Amino acid sequence: MTRRRLTMTLIGLLALSWGLSAAAVAQEATPLQPASIRVLVVDETKTFTSTMFVAGLVGALRSVGMFDVGVALADVETSYDDPLAEKLPAEGETPYDLIVVLPRGLDDQSIEQVWVVSAGFDSLSPIVTAGLSMLSTIVDQVYGGSAEAIDVTEDLWPGLLWALYEPKGWIR
């Protein structure tokens, strides 16, 4: 090997080494991914078909990677009963950012709404606002027109549920 070729090889290896070091330092300096959006899916439905829809919704939300999804089953008499009335969050549990209520009426299609409970939009962080939009799209896709996501800007019920759940520590 000639001296010039050896020198060029060493310079190339040094440049590669410096480049890899710089990339490692830059990667360490990059902020971590934002915390995931905590979502509680409250299932009031009772039929096998509706359970499959719930499983599809939870699976779709988890596959996105930005949602930390919990599930709660609720036994209610009507679609407008408070599904978390008799429950409290576990001690020390971090409040959810969003709560999705799948009302009992989805079973027989007497209700065509999935309620997305949150604080008012002006109180949400930009990440949660974007997550809410994505969640609504996913709900609409999973239910394929048989139900649509309704949030606090479209109906009073999600806002009233937020007012019930926030003091109990269910939601931020």
N, C-alpha and C positions, 0 to 999 in steps of 0.2 A: 504494500500500500504506500502510495506516495505521501510525502509530508503534507502537501496541500490538501489532499483528500482526507487525511486524518484530521487536520485542523477543521475542515468544513463539517466533518462528522461530529466532532466535539462541540462545535458551535451550534449545530443543529440539536444535539442532545441537551445542551444547556438552555437553548431557547424553548425546547419542548418542556423541560423541567420547570423553567420559570413560568411558562404558560399554564401548566397544570397547577402550580402553586398559587398563581393569581386567581385561577378559576376556583380553587378550594377556598381561598380567603373571601372571594366575592360571594360564594355560596353561603358561607357562614354569616356574612354580613346581611344577606337577604332576610327580611322578616319571615317568620314562620307563617304557614297558612293560617288564615283567621280561624278562630274557634268555630266549631260547627254550630248550626242553628238547631236548638233543641225543640223538637216537635212531639207533642202527645196526641196520638190518634185515639179518640174515644169512640168505641164501637157499641152502638145501641141495637144493631141489627141482629136478627135471629135465624135467618135461613142459610142453608148451605151455599146457595148462589151468592148471597150478599157477603158471606164469609170469604168466598173466593175473590170478590172485588176488594175487600179489605186487605187480604193477603197481597193482591196485586198492587194496591196503593202503597202499602208499607214497603214491599220489595222495590218498587220503582223509586220511592223516596230514598231508601238506603243505597240504591245503586248509583245515585247522583254523587254521593260522597260529601255533600255539604250539610246533610241532615243527620242529626242524632235522634233516632225515632224511638219513642216509647209507646206502648199500647195499653189501654185500659178498657175493660169490658164493663158495660153499664146495663143494668136491668131497670127499665123505666116503663111506665104505663102508657105515656103518650110521647110524641116527638118533642113536645115543648116542656117536658120535665127536665130538671137540672140533673144531668147524668153523673155529676161528681158531688151531689148534695151530701151524701153520707160518708164521703171519703176525704181524707187529708193527705197531702204529699208526705212521703217518708221524711223523717227528721233529718235535716241537713241536706236534703235533696235540692239541687239547683233548680230554680223556677224555669219553666219552659218559655220559649220565645213565641211559640205559636201553639194553639190547640185546635185540632181538627175534629169536629163532632160529626159523626156519621149517624144521622137520626134514624130512629126506628121506622119511619115511613118510607125509607129507601127500599125496604123489603117488598112492599106492595105498590110502590111508586106513587103513594099518596103524598109524598114529599119528594121534590126534585132538586133539593138544595143540600149541599154539604157546607156546614158552617165553619169558617176559618176565623178563630177567635184571636185577637191581638189587641195591643194598645192602639191608639190612634196613629195614623201614618206619620204625623209630625213628631211622634215620640219614638219611632223605630229607627234603629241604626240603618245606614244604607245597605249593609249586608243583609239584615233581616228583611228589609223592604224588597230587595232583589230575590231573596229566598221565598218570600210570600208570593211574589209574582210567578216564580217557577213552580211553587207548590200548587197554585191555582191552575196552572197549565197542566200539570201532571194529573190533578184530580179530574179536570175536564176530559183529558185523554183516557184515563182509566175507565171512567163512567160513560164515555162515548155518547154523550147527548142525553142519557137517561137522568143525569144529575149534573149540576154545575156548582162550582165553588162560589160561595157568597161570603164576603168579608165585611168589616165594620163600615166600609164606605157605601155598601149596597143595602144593608138591612140593619135594623136595630137589635135583633136577637144576638148576633155575635158581640156587639158592644155591651149588651146587658150581661152576657156570660162573662166577659172580661171583668166587668165591675164586681161580679160575684167571686171570681177566681183570684184576682190580684190580691185582695186582703188576706186570703187563705194561703198565699204563697205558691199557688199553682203556676202563675204566669207573671212575667215582668211587666 
